[in-house]
Amino acid sequence: MELKLVALIAGVAGVVGIALGYYLRLIISLGKRGSMELEIKSMELSATEGAKKITLRAQEEAAKVLSEARSELKEKEEKIKKTEDRLIKKEDLLDKRQGDIDKEVEEIKGKIAEVKRVKEKIAEMEESKRAELEKIAHLSEEEAKQQLYANLEQKYEEDLIIRTQKLERSGEERLEKRAKEILTTSIQRLGNSVSPDILTTTVNIPSDEIKGKIIGKEGRNIKAFERATGVEVIVDDTPGTITISSFDPIRRQIARIALENLILDGRIQPAKIEGAVEKAQQDINKIIKEKGQQAAYECGVINLPPQVIAILGRLHFRTSYGQNVLQHSIEMAHIAGMIAEELKANVAVARAGALLHDLGKAVDHEVQGTHVEIGRRILQKFGVDPLVIKAMEAHHGEYPYETLESYIVQTADAISGARPGARRDSVENYLKRLAELEAIATSFKGVEKAYALQAGREIRIFVKPEEMGDLEAKNMARGVADRVEKELKYPGEIKITVIRETRVIEYAR
């Protein structure tokens, strides 16, 4: 019974404890809730105050920005107003200037009209004056002009005739020289028979028995040789030699080499002839290439196209007035280089232009045009420097002298071709002119010695002072000049210097 009571009491006590704990927990939770609400309210109050502060600051900033914007707008408005005022003033000024210009234009038009009236008045006065003069002189203007010309011609007739004759002689000599150059070039390219020294080559043979082998049975060998080489073989009674004749120097050289090889071989027949000619052509082509490369290397002309070098080498077999064209071109290149160095010109262009100036002479007659035009087209085709083309194309005056190097090339050509000994025709004329000058001078009475100098451009005459006075010496100089003008043909002018020297020697004893 007591155990049940104890258990009951314990149960009641447990229930009461549980109820009490729940109550206490409820009380505690209610207390915490109240404190949280207080904190939330406190946070709301602080947030409200912060928002007010931020709003105030934002309003202050906005007011400040608005004030600045208003200031800037006001400044801009003032600037725009000033600009408008300035533009208005400029427009007023321009309107005023335009008015002044219109006024000046009207004044100028009035002056022009006045000048025209003055000119017309002057023309009328001149016409009246001319009519008055014609009336007084009983001559028209054209008649007076003709009479004046007649008086001048009569007064200066001798000077005019001398000048005219001199111009005619000079023009004839230039035309003759140009004609010779054209004919010589044409002969080399076309091949008209003019000189055996130019158009034939002699081949030496060990014995006259070889002539029979060369001719062959019924002329079979010689016909086959002429057909293969394009030359004419002349077998005559001249001992030890056979002559090869052709207008083309390269064909002559091929024929010469082929014939010499056949003679050395001893077996001369049509089949061997064809092989020998083919081998000789290969040898000549090799020589042409080597000569072109050697010439370019010797002159210091680099980067030439191989085709141009091959054409340049063909000039080794060309001649002009007996002068080898390739050697002439090499000599010109050296001369042009020296002149270009002295004149501070382009040495490389001058050398190349001089070396290639006669390139057109290497091409046969099938190509039309002068050798200058042909050479120019060849260089353009293979992309040679245009400055080099300009330098070479003017050496005969066919094209204008566009650069300093073109003058240099023309000068080098004249020096190389005209120096004594370079060309047979030039040296003959040179010696003949010297002899004729000295003969004219010594034909006068009282002349002791006479010397032609400067390649015939000056003659110095020494006279005997005891036989001739100063006035007579002066008259003799004029007489020599007159005879030279009448009897000789010469380029430019010839200076006549008469020297009369008197020496008085005494001895004091």
C-alpha positions as CSV (number, residue, x, y, z in Angstrom):
1,M,0.0,0.0,0.0
2,E,2.8,2.3,0.9
3,L,4.6,1.4,-2.4
4,K,1.5,2.4,-4.4
5,L,1.3,5.6,-2.4
6,V,4.9,6.3,-3.0
7,A,4.5,5.6,-6.7
8,L,1.5,7.8,-6.9
9,I,3.2,10.6,-5.1
10,A,6.2,10.2,-7.4
11,G,3.9,10.3,-10.5
12,V,2.1,13.4,-9.3
13,A,5.4,15.0,-8.5
14,G,6.6,14.2,-12.0
15,V,3.6,15.7,-13.7
16,V,3.8,18.8,-11.5
17,G,7.5,19.1,-12.4
18,I,6.8,18.8,-16.1
19,A,4.1,21.4,-15.9
20,L,6.3,23.7,-13.9
21,G,9.2,23.3,-16.4
22,Y,6.9,24.1,-19.3
23,Y,5.6,27.2,-17.6
24,L,9.1,28.4,-16.8
25,R,10.1,27.9,-20.4
26,L,7.1,29.8,-21.6
27,I,8.0,32.7,-19.3
28,I,11.6,32.7,-20.6
29,S,10.6,32.6,-24.3
30,L,8.2,35.5,-23.7
31,G,11.0,37.5,-22.2
32,K,13.4,36.9,-25.1
33,R,10.7,37.8,-27.6
34,G,10.2,41.2,-25.9
35,S,14.0,41.9,-26.0
36,M,14.1,41.1,-29.8
37,E,11.3,43.4,-30.6
38,L,13.1,46.1,-28.7
39,E,16.3,45.5,-30.8
40,I,14.3,45.5,-34.0
41,K,12.7,48.8,-33.1
42,S,16.1,50.2,-32.2
43,M,17.5,49.1,-35.6
44,E,14.5,50.6,-37.4
45,L,15.1,53.9,-35.6
46,S,18.8,54.0,-36.5
47,A,18.0,53.1,-40.1
48,T,15.5,55.8,-40.4
49,E,18.0,58.4,-39.1
50,G,20.7,57.1,-41.6
51,A,18.3,57.3,-44.4
52,K,17.5,60.9,-43.4
53,K,21.2,61.8,-43.3
54,I,21.8,60.1,-46.7
55,T,18.8,62.0,-48.2
56,L,20.1,65.3,-46.9
57,R,23.6,64.6,-48.3
58,A,22.1,63.6,-51.6
59,Q,20.0,66.7,-51.7
60,E,23.0,68.8,-50.9
61,E,25.1,67.1,-53.7
62,A,22.2,67.5,-56.2
63,A,21.9,71.2,-55.3
64,K,25.7,71.6,-55.8
65,V,25.7,69.8,-59.2
66,L,22.7,71.7,-60.3
67,S,24.4,75.0,-59.3
68,E,27.5,74.0,-61.3
69,A,25.5,73.0,-64.3
70,R,23.7,76.3,-64.2
71,S,27.0,78.1,-64.0
72,E,28.5,76.2,-67.0
73,L,25.3,76.7,-69.0
74,K,25.5,80.4,-68.3
75,E,29.2,80.5,-69.4
76,K,28.4,78.7,-72.6
77,E,25.5,81.0,-73.3
78,E,27.8,84.0,-72.8
79,K,30.4,82.4,-75.2
80,I,27.8,81.7,-77.8
81,K,26.6,85.2,-77.5
82,K,30.1,86.6,-78.0
83,T,30.6,84.3,-81.0
84,E,27.3,85.5,-82.5
85,D,28.4,89.1,-82.0
86,R,31.8,88.4,-83.6
87,L,30.1,86.7,-86.6
88,I,27.8,89.6,-87.0
89,K,30.7,92.0,-87.0
90,K,32.5,89.8,-89.6
91,E,29.5,89.7,-91.8
92,D,29.3,93.5,-91.6
93,L,33.0,93.7,-92.5
94,L,32.6,91.3,-95.4
95,D,29.7,93.2,-96.7
96,K,31.7,96.3,-96.6
97,R,34.7,94.7,-98.3
98,Q,32.4,93.3,-101.0
99,G,31.1,96.7,-101.6
100,D,34.7,98.1,-101.9
101,I,35.6,95.3,-104.3
102,D,32.6,95.9,-106.4
103,K,33.5,99.5,-106.5
104,E,37.1,98.7,-107.4
105,V,35.9,96.4,-110.2
106,E,33.8,99.1,-111.6
107,E,36.8,101.5,-111.5
108,I,39.1,98.9,-113.2
109,K,36.5,98.4,-115.9
110,G,36.4,102.1,-116.4
111,K,40.2,102.2,-116.6
112,I,40.3,99.3,-119.1
113,A,37.8,101.1,-121.3
114,E,39.9,104.3,-121.0
115,V,43.1,102.3,-121.9
116,K,41.3,100.9,-124.9
117,R,40.3,104.4,-126.0
118,V,43.9,105.6,-125.5
119,K,45.3,102.7,-127.6
120,E,42.8,103.4,-130.3
121,K,43.8,107.0,-130.3
122,I,47.5,106.1,-130.4
123,A,46.9,103.7,-133.3
124,E,45.0,106.4,-135.1
125,M,47.9,108.9,-134.4
126,E,50.5,106.3,-135.6
127,E,48.5,105.6,-138.7
128,S,48.2,109.3,-139.3
129,K,51.9,109.8,-138.7
130,R,52.7,106.9,-141.0
131,A,50.5,108.3,-143.7
132,E,52.1,111.7,-143.3
133,L,55.6,110.2,-143.5
134,E,54.7,108.2,-146.6
135,K,53.3,111.4,-148.1
136,I,56.5,113.3,-147.4
137,A,58.9,110.5,-148.4
138,H,56.8,109.4,-151.4
139,L,57.3,105.8,-150.1
140,S,55.0,103.2,-148.6
141,E,56.0,101.3,-145.4
142,E,56.8,98.2,-147.4
143,E,58.8,100.2,-149.9
144,A,60.8,101.9,-147.2
145,K,61.5,98.5,-145.5
146,Q,62.7,97.0,-148.8
147,Q,64.9,100.0,-149.4
148,L,66.4,99.7,-145.9
149,Y,67.0,96.0,-146.4
150,A,68.7,96.8,-149.7
151,N,71.0,99.4,-148.2
152,L,71.9,97.0,-145.3
153,E,72.6,94.1,-147.7
154,Q,74.7,96.4,-149.9
155,K,76.7,97.7,-146.9
156,Y,77.2,94.3,-145.3
157,E,77.1,92.1,-148.4
158,E,80.6,90.8,-148.0
159,D,80.1,89.8,-144.3
160,L,76.8,88.1,-145.1
161,I,78.3,86.1,-148.0
162,I,81.3,85.0,-145.9
163,R,79.0,84.0,-143.0
164,T,76.6,82.2,-145.4
165,Q,79.5,80.3,-147.0
166,K,80.9,79.3,-143.6
167,L,77.5,78.0,-142.5
168,E,77.1,76.1,-145.8
169,R,80.5,74.5,-145.4
170,S,79.8,73.6,-141.8
171,G,76.5,72.1,-142.7
172,E,77.9,70.1,-145.6
173,E,80.6,68.7,-143.5
174,R,78.2,67.6,-140.7
175,L,75.9,66.0,-143.3
176,E,78.8,64.2,-145.0
177,K,80.1,62.9,-141.6
178,R,76.6,61.7,-140.7
179,A,76.2,60.1,-144.1
180,K,79.5,58.2,-143.7
181,E,78.4,56.9,-140.3
182,I,75.0,55.7,-141.7
183,L,76.7,54.1,-144.7
184,T,79.3,52.3,-142.6
185,T,76.7,51.0,-140.2
186,S,74.6,49.8,-143.1
187,I,77.5,48.1,-144.7
188,Q,78.3,46.2,-141.5
189,R,74.7,45.1,-141.1
190,L,73.5,44.7,-144.7
191,G,76.8,43.8,-146.3
192,N,77.4,45.7,-149.6
193,S,80.8,45.0,-151.1
194,V,82.9,48.1,-150.5
195,S,86.3,47.0,-149.1
196,P,88.1,43.7,-149.2
197,D,89.8,44.4,-145.9
198,I,86.4,44.4,-144.2
199,L,84.5,41.7,-146.1
200,T,87.1,39.0,-146.6
201,T,89.2,36.7,-144.5
202,T,92.4,34.8,-145.7
203,V,93.2,31.3,-144.6
204,N,96.7,30.0,-144.9
205,I,97.2,26.5,-146.3
206,P,100.3,24.3,-146.0
207,S,100.4,23.4,-149.7
208,D,98.5,24.0,-152.9
209,E,97.5,20.4,-153.0
210,I,94.9,21.1,-150.3
211,K,93.1,23.4,-152.7
212,G,92.0,20.3,-154.7
213,K,90.7,18.6,-151.6
214,I,88.7,21.7,-150.7
215,I,87.2,21.9,-154.1
216,G,86.4,18.2,-154.3
217,K,85.2,16.1,-157.2
218,E,83.2,18.4,-159.5
219,G,83.2,21.1,-156.8
220,R,81.2,18.9,-154.4
221,N,83.2,19.8,-151.3
222,I,83.3,23.6,-151.9
223,K,79.6,23.7,-152.7
224,A,78.8,21.8,-149.5
225,F,81.0,24.1,-147.5
226,E,79.5,27.3,-149.0
227,R,76.0,25.9,-148.4
228,A,76.7,25.1,-144.8
229,T,78.4,28.3,-143.9
230,G,76.7,30.9,-146.1
231,V,80.0,32.3,-147.4
232,E,81.9,32.4,-150.7
233,V,85.2,30.5,-150.9
234,I,87.6,31.9,-153.5
235,V,90.3,29.5,-154.6
236,D,92.6,31.3,-157.1
237,D,96.2,31.1,-158.2
238,T,97.5,32.9,-155.1
239,P,100.0,30.5,-153.5
240,G,99.4,29.3,-149.9
241,T,96.1,31.1,-149.3
242,I,92.4,30.7,-149.7
243,T,90.0,33.7,-149.4
244,I,86.7,33.6,-147.6
245,S,84.2,36.3,-148.6
246,S,81.0,37.2,-146.8
247,F,79.1,40.3,-145.7
248,D,78.6,38.8,-142.2
249,P,81.8,38.8,-140.1
250,I,80.5,36.1,-137.8
251,R,79.9,33.8,-140.8
252,R,83.4,34.5,-142.0
253,Q,84.9,33.5,-138.6
254,I,82.8,30.3,-138.5
255,A,83.9,29.4,-142.0
256,R,87.6,30.2,-141.2
257,I,87.6,28.0,-138.0
258,A,85.8,25.2,-139.8
259,L,88.1,25.3,-142.8
260,E,91.2,25.4,-140.6
261,N,90.0,22.3,-138.7
262,L,89.2,20.5,-141.9
263,I,92.7,21.2,-143.2
264,L,94.2,19.9,-140.0
265,D,92.1,16.8,-140.2
266,G,92.9,16.2,-143.9
267,R,89.6,14.4,-144.5
268,I,87.5,16.9,-146.4
269,Q,84.1,15.6,-147.5
270,P,80.4,16.8,-147.1
271,A,79.7,14.8,-144.0
272,K,82.9,16.0,-142.2
273,I,82.2,19.6,-143.4
274,E,78.8,19.7,-141.7
275,G,80.3,18.4,-138.4
276,A,83.2,20.9,-138.7
277,V,80.8,23.8,-139.3
278,E,78.6,22.8,-136.4
279,K,81.6,22.6,-134.1
280,A,82.9,26.0,-135.3
281,Q,79.5,27.6,-134.6
282,Q,79.7,26.3,-131.0
283,D,83.2,27.6,-130.7
284,I,82.2,31.1,-132.0
285,N,79.2,31.2,-129.7
286,K,81.5,30.4,-126.8
287,I,84.0,33.1,-127.9
288,I,81.1,35.6,-128.2
289,K,79.9,34.9,-124.7
290,E,83.5,35.1,-123.3
291,K,84.2,38.3,-125.1
292,G,81.0,39.9,-123.8
293,Q,81.7,38.8,-120.2
294,Q,85.3,39.9,-120.5
295,A,84.3,43.3,-121.8
296,A,81.6,43.8,-119.0
297,Y,84.1,42.7,-116.3
298,E,86.9,44.9,-117.7
299,C,84.6,48.0,-117.7
300,G,83.1,47.3,-114.3
301,V,79.6,47.0,-115.6
302,I,77.7,44.4,-113.5
303,N,74.3,42.8,-113.4
304,L,73.8,42.8,-117.2
305,P,71.3,40.2,-118.5
306,P,72.9,37.2,-120.2
307,Q,71.2,38.0,-123.5
308,V,72.7,41.5,-123.5
309,I,76.2,40.1,-122.8
310,A,75.8,37.6,-125.7
311,I,74.8,40.4,-128.1
312,L,77.7,42.6,-126.8
313,G,80.2,39.8,-127.5
314,R,79.1,39.8,-131.2
315,L,80.6,43.3,-131.5
316,H,84.1,41.6,-131.3
317,F,83.6,40.7,-134.9
318,R,82.3,44.1,-136.1
319,T,84.4,47.1,-137.3
320,S,83.7,50.7,-138.0
321,Y,86.2,52.7,-140.2
322,G,88.7,49.9,-139.5
323,Q,88.2,50.2,-135.7
324,N,87.0,47.2,-133.7
325,V,83.6,48.1,-132.3
326,L,83.9,46.2,-129.1
327,Q,87.4,47.6,-128.3
328,H,86.0,51.1,-129.2
329,S,83.1,50.5,-126.7
330,I,85.5,49.3,-124.0
331,E,87.7,52.4,-124.5
332,M,84.7,54.6,-124.4
333,A,83.6,53.1,-121.1
334,H,86.9,53.9,-119.5
335,I,86.9,57.4,-120.9
336,A,83.3,58.0,-119.8
337,G,84.1,56.7,-116.3
338,M,87.0,59.2,-116.0
339,I,84.9,62.1,-117.2
340,A,82.0,61.2,-114.9
341,E,84.3,61.1,-111.9
342,E,85.6,64.6,-112.8
343,L,82.1,65.9,-113.2
344,K,80.7,64.1,-110.1
345,A,78.2,62.2,-112.3
346,N,77.0,58.7,-112.0
347,V,80.1,56.7,-113.0
348,A,78.3,53.3,-113.2
349,V,75.6,54.7,-115.6
350,A,78.2,56.5,-117.7
351,R,80.3,53.3,-118.1
352,A,77.3,51.1,-118.9
353,G,75.9,53.6,-121.4
354,A,79.3,53.9,-123.2
355,L,79.8,50.1,-123.3
356,L,76.3,49.5,-124.7
357,H,76.0,52.5,-127.0
358,D,76.7,50.5,-130.2
359,L,74.8,47.4,-129.2
360,G,72.5,47.7,-132.2
361,K,75.4,47.2,-134.6
362,A,75.6,43.5,-133.5
363,V,72.1,42.8,-135.1
364,D,71.9,42.0,-138.8
365,H,69.9,43.9,-141.4
366,E,66.7,41.9,-140.8
367,V,65.8,44.1,-137.9
368,Q,64.7,47.5,-139.1
369,G,65.8,50.8,-137.6
370,T,69.0,52.7,-136.9
371,H,71.6,51.0,-134.7
372,V,70.7,53.4,-131.9
373,E,67.0,52.6,-132.0
374,I,67.7,48.8,-132.2
375,G,70.0,49.0,-129.2
376,R,67.5,51.0,-127.3
377,R,64.8,48.4,-128.0
378,I,67.1,45.5,-127.0
379,L,67.9,47.2,-123.6
380,Q,64.3,48.0,-122.9
381,K,63.3,44.4,-123.7
382,F,65.7,42.9,-121.2
383,G,64.9,45.4,-118.4
384,V,68.2,47.4,-118.4
385,D,68.2,50.5,-116.1
386,P,66.3,53.4,-117.9
387,L,69.2,55.8,-116.9
388,V,71.6,53.6,-118.9
389,I,69.2,53.7,-121.9
390,K,69.0,57.5,-121.7
391,A,72.8,57.7,-121.6
392,M,73.4,55.6,-124.7
393,E,70.5,56.7,-126.9
394,A,71.7,60.3,-127.5
395,H,75.2,59.7,-128.7
396,H,74.3,60.5,-132.3
397,G,71.7,63.2,-131.5
398,E,68.7,61.0,-132.4
399,Y,67.3,61.5,-128.9
400,P,67.5,64.5,-126.6
401,Y,70.3,64.8,-124.0
402,E,68.1,64.2,-120.9
403,T,70.9,63.5,-118.4
404,L,74.5,64.5,-117.8
405,E,75.6,61.0,-118.5
406,S,74.2,61.2,-122.1
407,Y,76.5,64.2,-122.7
408,I,79.4,62.2,-121.3
409,V,78.8,59.2,-123.6
410,Q,78.6,61.4,-126.6
411,T,81.9,63.1,-125.7
412,A,83.6,59.8,-125.0
413,D,82.4,58.5,-128.4
414,A,83.9,61.6,-130.1
415,I,87.2,61.2,-128.3
416,S,87.6,57.5,-129.0
417,G,86.6,57.8,-132.6
418,A,88.3,61.0,-133.6
419,R,91.7,60.7,-131.9
420,P,94.6,60.3,-134.4
421,G,95.2,56.7,-135.3
422,A,91.8,55.4,-134.1
423,R,90.2,55.4,-137.5
424,R,91.9,55.4,-140.9
425,D,89.6,57.9,-142.5
426,S,90.0,60.3,-139.6
427,V,93.8,60.2,-139.5
428,E,94.0,60.8,-143.2
429,N,91.8,63.9,-143.0
430,Y,93.8,65.0,-140.0
431,L,97.1,64.8,-141.7
432,K,95.8,66.3,-144.9
433,R,94.3,69.3,-143.1
434,L,97.6,69.9,-141.3
435,A,99.6,69.8,-144.5
436,E,97.2,72.1,-146.4
437,L,97.2,74.7,-143.5
438,E,101.0,74.8,-143.4
439,A,101.3,75.0,-147.2
440,I,98.9,78.0,-147.3
441,A,100.9,79.8,-144.5
442,T,104.3,79.2,-146.1
443,S,103.2,80.4,-149.5
444,F,103.2,84.0,-148.2
445,K,106.3,86.1,-148.6
446,G,108.3,86.8,-145.5
447,V,107.3,83.6,-143.6
448,E,110.1,81.8,-141.8
449,K,108.2,78.9,-140.2
450,A,104.6,77.7,-139.9
451,Y,103.2,75.1,-137.5
452,A,99.7,73.6,-137.5
453,L,98.6,72.9,-133.9
454,Q,95.5,71.6,-132.0
455,A,94.6,69.0,-134.6
456,G,94.5,71.7,-137.3
457,R,92.4,74.2,-135.3
458,E,95.3,76.7,-134.9
459,I,98.2,77.7,-137.0
460,R,101.2,79.7,-135.8
461,I,103.2,81.6,-138.3
462,F,106.7,83.0,-137.6
463,V,107.7,85.8,-140.0
464,K,111.1,87.5,-140.7
465,P,111.0,90.8,-138.8
466,E,113.5,92.5,-141.2
467,E,111.2,91.8,-144.2
468,M,107.8,92.5,-142.6
469,G,106.4,95.3,-140.4
470,D,103.6,95.1,-137.8
471,L,101.0,96.4,-140.2
472,E,102.1,93.9,-142.9
473,A,102.0,91.1,-140.4
474,K,98.4,92.0,-139.5
475,N,97.4,92.1,-143.2
476,M,99.1,88.8,-143.8
477,A,97.0,87.2,-140.9
478,R,93.9,88.4,-142.6
479,G,95.1,87.1,-146.0
480,V,95.8,83.6,-144.5
481,A,92.4,83.5,-142.9
482,D,90.7,84.5,-146.2
483,R,92.6,81.7,-148.2
484,V,91.8,79.1,-145.5
485,E,88.1,80.0,-145.7
486,K,88.1,79.8,-149.5
487,E,90.3,76.7,-150.1
488,L,89.7,74.4,-147.1
489,K,86.8,72.5,-145.5
490,Y,87.1,72.3,-141.7
491,P,84.9,72.0,-138.6
492,G,84.5,75.0,-136.3
493,E,87.1,77.8,-136.5
494,I,90.8,77.9,-137.2
495,K,92.9,80.4,-135.2
496,I,95.7,82.2,-137.1
497,T,98.5,83.6,-135.0
498,V,101.3,85.6,-136.7
499,I,104.4,86.1,-134.5
500,R,106.9,88.9,-135.4
501,E,109.8,89.0,-133.0
502,T,112.7,91.5,-133.1
503,R,115.8,90.9,-131.1
504,V,118.5,93.5,-130.8
505,I,121.9,92.3,-129.5
506,E,124.9,94.5,-128.6
507,Y,128.2,93.8,-126.9
508,A,129.9,96.1,-124.4
509,R,133.6,96.0,-124.7
